[in-house]
Amino acid sequence: MATAVRKQQIASMIQQALGEIFLREGPRLLGQVMVTVTEVHINDNLGLAQVYLSFMLHKNPAAVLKSIEQRKK
């Protein structure tokens, strides 16, 4: 089981990495939409992360989320 500090460090690294990916690849993949990674929560065994996103400059955030989900691995 990971300590709270370790979980926060990993969550922060994931948030930063995903933010950079959305900044670099977002316009090419999603068009004129700004995606912000607002929070990342990690479970106790570090096997699962919940990522919370915020979408700006788009009229249909559900469509953006669907597009992101189609591209996830």
Backbone as CSV, one residue per row, in Angstrom:
resi,resn,N_x,N_y,N_z,CA_x,CA_y,CA_z,C_x,C_y,C_z
1,MET,0.838,-1.174,0.000,0.000,0.000,0.000,0.887,1.244,0.000
2,ALA,0.559,2.193,-0.831,1.362,3.407,-0.965,0.980,4.424,0.111
3,THR,1.948,5.223,0.481,1.672,6.278,1.445,0.927,7.419,0.758
4,ALA,0.307,8.268,1.557,-0.449,9.393,1.010,0.460,10.340,0.229
5,VAL,1.673,10.530,0.716,2.607,11.419,0.029,2.975,10.844,-1.334
6,ARG,3.243,9.553,-1.381,3.605,8.900,-2.643,2.445,8.959,-3.633
7,LYS,1.239,8.708,-3.153,0.061,8.791,-4.032,-0.080,10.189,-4.606
8,GLN,0.129,11.210,-3.795,0.007,12.590,-4.267,1.094,12.913,-5.285
9,GLN,2.304,12.411,-5.068,3.392,12.639,-6.020,3.066,12.024,-7.374
10,ILE,2.564,10.806,-7.363,2.226,10.124,-8.612,1.058,10.822,-9.298
11,ALA,0.054,11.216,-8.529,-1.096,11.931,-9.099,-0.640,13.232,-9.755
12,SER,0.271,13.936,-9.105,0.791,15.184,-9.653,1.561,14.951,-10.951
13,MET,2.357,13.891,-10.998,3.105,13.571,-12.218,2.154,13.214,-13.362
14,ILE,1.106,12.447,-13.069,0.125,12.092,-14.094,-0.591,13.342,-14.583
15,GLN,-0.985,14.217,-13.661,-1.676,15.448,-14.036,-0.806,16.309,-14.937
16,GLN,0.454,16.441,-14.603,1.372,17.248,-15.401,1.581,16.629,-16.788
17,ALA,1.794,15.316,-16.844,2.026,14.651,-18.125,0.811,14.746,-19.039
18,LEU,-0.369,14.501,-18.488,-1.579,14.592,-19.306,-1.837,16.028,-19.755
19,GLY,-1.561,16.984,-18.888,-1.715,18.387,-19.271,-0.832,18.745,-20.452
20,GLU,0.396,18.268,-20.434,1.320,18.527,-21.546,0.842,17.846,-22.828
21,ILE,0.304,16.640,-22.704,-0.208,15.932,-23.880,-1.383,16.684,-24.485
22,PHE,-2.326,17.112,-23.649,-3.476,17.854,-24.174,-3.066,19.200,-24.763
23,LEU,-2.062,19.830,-24.183,-1.582,21.100,-24.718,-0.930,20.904,-26.085
24,ARG,-0.137,19.847,-26.218,0.610,19.588,-27.456,-0.264,18.957,-28.535
25,GLU,-1.055,17.943,-28.175,-1.819,17.177,-29.163,-3.287,17.586,-29.273
26,GLY,-3.783,18.305,-28.293,-5.202,18.669,-28.263,-5.710,19.370,-29.516
27,PRO,-5.039,20.436,-29.966,-5.536,21.127,-31.156,-5.611,20.232,-32.399
28,ARG,-4.643,19.349,-32.556,-4.636,18.466,-33.723,-5.750,17.422,-33.630
29,LEU,-5.981,16.885,-32.440,-6.954,15.808,-32.276,-8.369,16.293,-31.994
30,LEU,-8.500,17.417,-31.292,-9.809,17.840,-30.804,-10.291,19.148,-31.394
31,GLY,-9.446,19.838,-32.124,-9.848,21.120,-32.690,-9.670,22.246,-31.680
32,GLN,-10.470,23.269,-31.826,-10.346,24.465,-30.988,-11.051,24.276,-29.650
33,VAL,-10.469,23.479,-28.810,-11.001,23.266,-27.462,-9.820,23.265,-26.496
34,MET,-10.031,23.831,-25.329,-8.991,23.845,-24.303,-9.349,22.805,-23.254
35,VAL,-8.453,21.853,-23.038,-8.673,20.776,-22.070,-7.731,21.003,-20.891
36,THR,-8.302,21.004,-19.694,-7.525,21.163,-18.472,-7.704,19.924,-17.607
37,VAL,-6.609,19.381,-17.109,-6.661,18.269,-16.162,-6.794,18.894,-14.780
38,THR,-7.995,18.807,-14.198,-8.256,19.509,-12.945,-7.834,18.713,-11.715
39,GLU,-8.014,17.395,-11.728,-7.661,16.555,-10.581,-7.294,15.158,-11.048
40,VAL,-6.469,14.498,-10.273,-6.160,13.091,-10.483,-6.196,12.416,-9.122
41,HIS,-6.970,11.351,-9.003,-7.046,10.567,-7.773,-6.509,9.171,-8.057
42,ILE,-5.674,8.667,-7.175,-5.031,7.362,-7.319,-5.558,6.438,-6.230
43,ASN,-5.819,5.165,-6.582,-6.248,4.221,-5.541,-5.050,3.760,-4.725
44,ASP,-5.317,3.022,-3.645,-4.272,2.668,-2.683,-3.141,1.810,-3.254
45,ASN,-3.449,0.942,-4.213,-2.387,0.087,-4.749,-1.757,0.666,-6.024
46,LEU,-2.086,1.918,-6.333,-1.528,2.658,-7.474,-1.882,2.031,-8.818
47,GLY,-2.915,1.204,-8.840,-3.291,0.520,-10.075,-4.351,1.230,-10.892
48,LEU,-4.981,2.256,-10.320,-6.076,2.925,-11.013,-6.033,4.417,-10.704
49,ALA,-6.197,5.216,-11.745,-6.244,6.668,-11.569,-7.542,7.196,-12.159
50,GLN,-8.205,8.058,-11.407,-9.371,8.769,-11.927,-8.890,10.161,-12.316
51,VAL,-9.150,10.532,-13.560,-8.691,11.811,-14.079,-9.910,12.678,-14.369
52,TYR,-9.904,13.878,-13.830,-11.001,14.822,-14.021,-10.548,15.903,-14.994
53,LEU,-11.369,16.124,-16.020,-11.034,17.081,-17.071,-12.045,18.220,-17.096
54,SER,-11.591,19.350,-17.564,-12.450,20.508,-17.780,-12.278,20.938,-19.237
55,PHE,-13.389,21.271,-19.892,-13.349,21.670,-21.302,-13.825,23.110,-21.445
56,MET,-13.070,23.907,-22.199,-13.438,25.289,-22.456,-13.400,25.547,-23.958
57,LEU,-14.133,26.538,-24.364,-14.180,26.983,-25.758,-14.846,25.963,-26.678
58,HIS,-15.770,25.183,-26.150,-16.491,24.228,-26.973,-17.934,24.175,-26.500
59,LYS,-18.861,24.113,-27.447,-20.279,24.132,-27.100,-20.801,22.796,-26.617
60,ASN,-20.105,21.699,-26.960,-20.587,20.371,-26.601,-19.486,19.573,-25.895
61,PRO,-19.338,19.745,-24.576,-18.280,19.026,-23.854,-18.447,17.505,-23.909
62,ALA,-19.667,17.015,-24.007,-19.888,15.566,-24.082,-19.257,14.991,-25.350
63,ALA,-19.313,15.719,-26.434,-18.703,15.259,-27.687,-17.177,15.227,-27.571
64,VAL,-16.608,16.197,-26.873,-15.157,16.213,-26.670,-14.739,15.017,-25.821
65,LEU,-15.484,14.759,-24.750,-15.177,13.620,-23.892,-15.284,12.308,-24.663
66,LYS,-16.290,12.180,-25.494,-16.455,10.974,-26.306,-15.266,10.799,-27.257
67,SER,-14.808,11.881,-27.833,-13.659,11.827,-28.732,-12.395,11.392,-27.985
68,ILE,-12.214,11.902,-26.769,-11.058,11.502,-25.950,-11.160,10.028,-25.584
69,GLU,-12.326,9.587,-25.180,-12.513,8.177,-24.785,-12.257,7.229,-25.945
70,GLN,-12.578,7.634,-27.159,-12.335,6.794,-28.332,-10.848,6.613,-28.599
71,ARG,-10.042,7.558,-28.141,-8.598,7.514,-28.413,-7.781,6.938,-27.264
72,LYS,-8.402,6.656,-26.136,-7.609,6.157,-25.005,-7.198,4.715,-25.228
73,LYS,-6.115,4.336,-24.591,-5.575,2.978,-24.755,-5.788,2.194,-23.492
